[in-house]
Amino acid sequence: MKKLGITLFILIFFFAGSSLLWAGGADNKTNWSAEYIGILNRNAAIDAADIVMYNPAGVMEMENGLTANLSAHYIAKDYNNEINGVDFDQDEPSVVPGLYTVYKKEKWAAFLGVTNVLGGGVVDFEHGNATTNLVGVQLIGGANALLGAAGVPSTFWYNGISSQWLEAEHTGLALTTGAAFEVTDTLSVSLGLRYMKSEREMEGDVTIAAANPFPAPGVNDPTTASVAFEEEATGFGGVVGINWRPNDRVNVGIHYDSEIELDYDQTVVRDTHGILPALGISQGGERNRNLPAVLAGGVSYWINDSLRMETNLTYYLNNAANLKDIPGTPRDESALDNGFDVGIGFEYKISDALSATCGYLYTETGVDAVNMTPELPELDAHSIGAGLTWQFNDRLTLTCGLGHVFYIDDSYLSAATGATINYEKDITFVAFGAEYKFF
């Protein structure tokens, strides 16, 4: 039973390495603002304060003065693990806020952004999922081996999972601050510092039972494996940007977000089998899992006075982050490949005060199905979004956006259980933002 408790912990622990939102790579998230939701391509944008995250050097193309942008979006997410035709799902939503400010004066600017760059929500599998099912199968096998060795007839052995659940929450709040400078009339650069605090909480139970209990008390009573723990890490990274605007119709933005080293301090809340120290997890323990670096670029082009097109490529450097495999788990993090987003978006000025946007994004995470996290399968996806921006007056601009992510299902045959596991996801999102120019 102790070995099976270890299996439970390892599988839930592996979920600690995953992120919960939709846009971005296997770890890094990029869905930060209502403006982004409406077009899905912002790496070359120069029109709102949220570009401190997407095109920081581009703030030099904004007007002089102090501008603040407040944004939030609601994400309805339905994740499903199908195991031999049986569905196990969760539908807990997430809300992601963001605050961005820019102060520009002639040839220099200062900026600040606060938003979530890793994780960002809760998953709640009330009736279990692929992780808890695997734990249950192994608990049953191990418990029955002990009963058989004790001479208990097989008619009294454990034969099912009576209850199972798993819940987890992950946030990675980042504060990004820096400055931008005009090098020439067409070229600007930026340099910034990012501080991030990442927190993870997770817990889960699996209870097995026998349909035909043994007459003697305590021989095959329902048995529960239960684990709960918390992790917290802080880290620093750098952000470098370049913006080139050769003429009034073309703008090119490039930025690089460095890797952030994260050493997580561990707190054990519950461990029914007392096996965490054997895995190097203990009260006051530590483990390393860095946030990969990102290289992103985009080109914006005004086709005419009313229509703008933007195309983006965002590349996630997972291989360089030195992600490590955890022995004994079905998922090998060291096998993660680099991932990318590529997309195209359009903005149409309906009038001087009203603009409409739409966009498409293709995401490849670089993760094979066998190495995906059951709680958040890192599936490749096609995303579409649309939005409206209304300049209410000279100071206030309002934005709304909505869209949907079409994930590409993926499956594999589990060597541990012999079951075919199919991963499915479905996400719909809506966002609202307000930008105010103080002076």
N, C-alpha and C positions, 0 to 999 in steps of 0.2 A: 504493500500500500504506500509506503514511503516513496518508492520509485514513481508511482503513479501521481502522487502529489507533486513531485518534481516536474512531471510532464505538464500538469495543469499550470504550474507557475511559469514554466518556460514559454508556453504558448501565449499566455496572457501578457507576460513580460515583453514578448516580441511585438505586441500591439503598441507598446510604448514608443516604438521607433517610427510610428506612422503619423501622418497628418490627416486632418479631417475635412478639409475644404476641397473645392473642385478645380480651381484654375491653377496650373503650374505643374512642376515636376513631381517626383515621388515624395519630396519633402517640401521644397520651396513653394510658397503660395504667392499669387499675383493679383487676386481679385480684391482690390483695395478701395475702389471708389465707384460712385454712381456713374461717373463719366466713362470709366472702364467698362462697366456692365453694358452700357449702351452701344459700344463699338468694338470691344474686345481687343483693341490695338491702340496702345498709347505711348509706345517707345519713342515716337517722334513728335508728340503733341506739344503745343506751346500755348494752349488757350486757357488753362485753369491751374490752380495751385496744387492739385493732386499730382502734377508732374514732378514734384520733389521726389516721388518714388519711381516714376517711369522714365523721366528725362530731366534729371536735375540741372544739367547745364542749360537746358531750354528755358529756365526761368528768366534768363536775360532777355528773352523776347517779350516778356510781359511788361505791362505798364509800370511806371514808378509808383511807389507807395506800398501800403501794407494790405495784403489780401489773405483771407482765411477761408478754408473750405472744410465743411463738416459733412460727412457721408456715412450712410449705413445701408446694409442690404440684408434681406431675409432670404435664407436658403432652405427650401423644403427638400429634404434628401431621403430617398428610399433606397436602402442597400439590402441586397438579397444574396444569401448563400443557399444554393439549391444542392441538396445532397441526395443522390439517387432518386431524384424527382420530388423530394420533399422540400418545401420552402421554409427558410428561417430568415426573418427580415427585421428591420428597424426603420422607423420613420421620424426620429427625433430631429427637429429643425435646428438651424444655427443662425445667429445674428452677428454680423461683422461690422464694427464701427471704424471710422478713420477720421483723423484731424490733420490738416495740412495748412501751413502758413508760409507766406513769402513776403519778405521786405526787400524791395528793389530801389536802388538809388543810382541812376545813371549807369556807370560801368561796373557796378558790383551789386550783389544781392546775398541775403542770408535766408536760409530756409529751415523748416522744421516739419517733420512728419511723425505721427504716432499711429500705428496700426498693427495688425496681426500678420506676421510673415511665416509662421509655422503653426500648424494645428488650427484651432479656432472653434471648437464645438464639442458636442456630446454625442456619443452613440449609445443606444440602449437596446440591446437585444434581449427583450423580456423573456423569450422562450429559447434562448440559446442560439448558437450558430455553428459554423464548421469547427471552431476552436473547442467549444464546450462539448460538441458531439464526439470529437476525437478523444478528449479527456474522458468522457463517459465510457467509450468503448474500451479504453485502456484500463480504467478503473475496474470495469466488469471483469476483464481478462485477468487482472492481477488478483482481485478478490476471489474469483473462482479458483484460481491456482492454489490459494491458501486453503480454501474450503476443501478442495480435492485432496491436498496433502494431509488435512486433518481427518479425512475419511468421511466427510459429509457427502451423501449421495447427490448426484448431479441434478436430481429433480428439485433440490432445494437451493440450487445456486442462483446467483444474481442473473437477471435476464433483461433488465431495461433501465432507462434513465427516467426517474420520476419527476425531476425538476432540474432546470438549468437556466442560468442567466449570466449576462456579462454587460457591464456598464463602464464607460471610460470618458474622460474629458481631457483635452489637450489644448493649451494656449501657448503662443509664442509671441508676446507683445514686444514690439521694437520701437525705439525712439531713434529717428534719423535726423541729424542736424549737420549743417555745412554751409558752404559759401560758393558762389559762382562769380566768374569774372569775364569781362569782355576782353578778348585778346585782340581781335580786329572787328571791323564792322560786320563781318560774316561769321566769325568763329568765337565761341565761348567755351569755357571749361568749368568744371566744378570738382570740389573735393569735400567729402563728408565722412562723418563717423556714425556708426550704428551701434547702439547698445540694445541687447535683447535679453529678456527674461522668459524662460520657458518653464512651464509647469505641467505635470502629468499626474492624473489620479485615475486609478482603475481598480476594479474589484470584480469577482465572479465566483459563482458556486456551481457545483455539479453534484447531484444526489442520485445514487443508484439504489435500486430495490429489487427484491425477489417477489415474483407473483405468488410463490408458494413458500412462505417463510418456514424455517426449521422450527420444530416445537420448542427447542431449548432456547431460552432468552439470550440475546447477545451474539448468537452464532452468525446470522446474516441479517441483522437489523439494517434499515436504510443507512447508507454511508455517504457522508458529504465531504468533498474536498473544497476548501475555501481559501482564497488568497485576496489580500488588498494591500496596496502600497502606494506611495507618493514619491515623486521625483521633482527636483527643482535645479535649474542651472541658469547661469548668466554668462554672457560673452560679448565680445566686441568685434566689430568688423569695419572695413572701410568701403566707401562708395566713391567711384570716380566716373565723371561724365564728360562727354564732348558733344557740342551742338554746332552744326554747320548749316547756315542759311544763305546759300549763294544768290538767291533772288527771292522775290515776293511769293513765288509759287511753290518752291521746293524747300523742304526742311529735312535734315538728317540728324537723328539722335542716337547716341551710343552710350551705354553705361555698363559698368562692371561692379558687381557686389561681391566682395571678398568672402571667402569661407569664414564661418564663425565657429570657434572652438567652444564646445559645450560639454562641461563635466558635471554630470547630474549627481546631486546629493540625494541619498535614498532614505526614506522613512518607511519602516515596516508597520503597517496598521494591523494586519491579521495574517497569520500563517498557521493553519491548522495542523500541518505536518512537521513544522519546525525544520524545513530543509533549505531555507533561503541562504544561510551562511555557506552551505556546501557549494552554492552556485556563485559565491562572491557577492551576494546581496545580503546586507545586514543593516541594522540600525546605525546610521552614520556612514554607510558605505558609499562608494562612488563608481560611476561608469562614464565612459566617453562616447558621445555620438554627435559629431559635428554637423552643422548645417552647410550643405554644399554651396560653392560659389556659383554665380550666375553672370553670363555675358549676354547682353541684349542690345538689339538695334532695330531701327525702323526708319522708313522713308515716308514723308508726308508730301502730297502733291495736290495743289489746287488746279483741277482740270479746267475750271472756269471760275468766275466770280461767285458762283453759287455752290459748286460741287467740289468736295475734297476727297481724295483717296489716301488711305494709309495702309502700308503693309509692314508686318513685324516678324522678327525671328528672335526667340528667347531660348537660350541654350543653358541647360542645367548640368553642371560639372560634377556629377555624382561620383565618378571614378576617382577624382582627385581628393575626395573627402575621407578616404581611407576608412570606409564603413566596414565593420568587422562582423564575421559570422559568429553566431552563438551556437556551439555544438549541442546536438540533441534536438534542435528544432527543425521543422520541415522547411523553413524559409532561410535562404542564404543571402544575407544582405550584401556580402562582398561580391555577389554576382550581379548586382544592379549595374546597368549600363547608363551612360549619359542619356538624358532626355531632352525634349525640345517642344516648344509651341511655335507654330507658324500660322499666320492669319492675314486677313485683309478686311478693311472696314471702310465705310463711306459716311460722309457728313454732307447734308444738303441744307442750305440756308433757305427756309421757307419765306422768311422775312427778316428785317433787321433785328427783330427781337426773338425769333423762333427758329430753332434748328432741329433737324431730325437726323438720327444716326442708325446705322445697322452694321453688323459685323459677323465674321466667321472665324473660328479658331480650330485648328487641329492640334491635338496633344498626343505625344508619344512619350510614355513615362520611362521606358527602358527596363521594365520589370516583366519577367515571365510569370505565367499563372501560378506555377508551383512555388514561386518565391513571393507571391502577393500576401498581404495581410488580410485574413478573413474579415476582420472588422471594417477594413477600408481597402478593398481591392483596388490596386493602382492601375485601373484599366485605361487603355487609350480611348480617345474621345473626339467627337465632333461637337462644337458648341456654336450656338447662334445667339445673338443679342440685338436689341433695338432700344432706342431711347429718344427722349425729347429734352431739349434745353431751352429754357425761357428766360430771357434777360428782362426781369421785372422792371428794373430801372437802372440808372447809371451805377448803382452800388450792389444791387442784389441780383443774383442769377440762380435759378432753380433747375434741377436736373432730375429726371427719373429714367429708369432703365429696367428692362425685363428680358428674360431669355430662358434657354433650356440647354441641357447637356445631354447628348446622345452617346452613351458609352457603348463600347464594343465588347460584348460578352466574351468571356474566356473561361476555359475549363482545363482540368487535369485529373489524372487518376491518382488518388492518394495511395502511396506505398504503405502507409501505416494502417489504413483501414480497408483498403480495396474498394472504396467508394469513389464514384465520379463526382467531383465538386465543380459546380458551375457558378461563376460570379456574375452578378448583374447589379447595375446601379442606375438610378434615375434622379435627376436634380432639376428643379425649377427655381429661378431666383428673381427677386424684384428689389430694386434699389432706389433710394432717394438721397439727394444731396442739395446743399445750399452753399453758395459762395458769396462772401460779402467783402467789398472793397472799402476799408475804413478811410483811407485817404490816398 
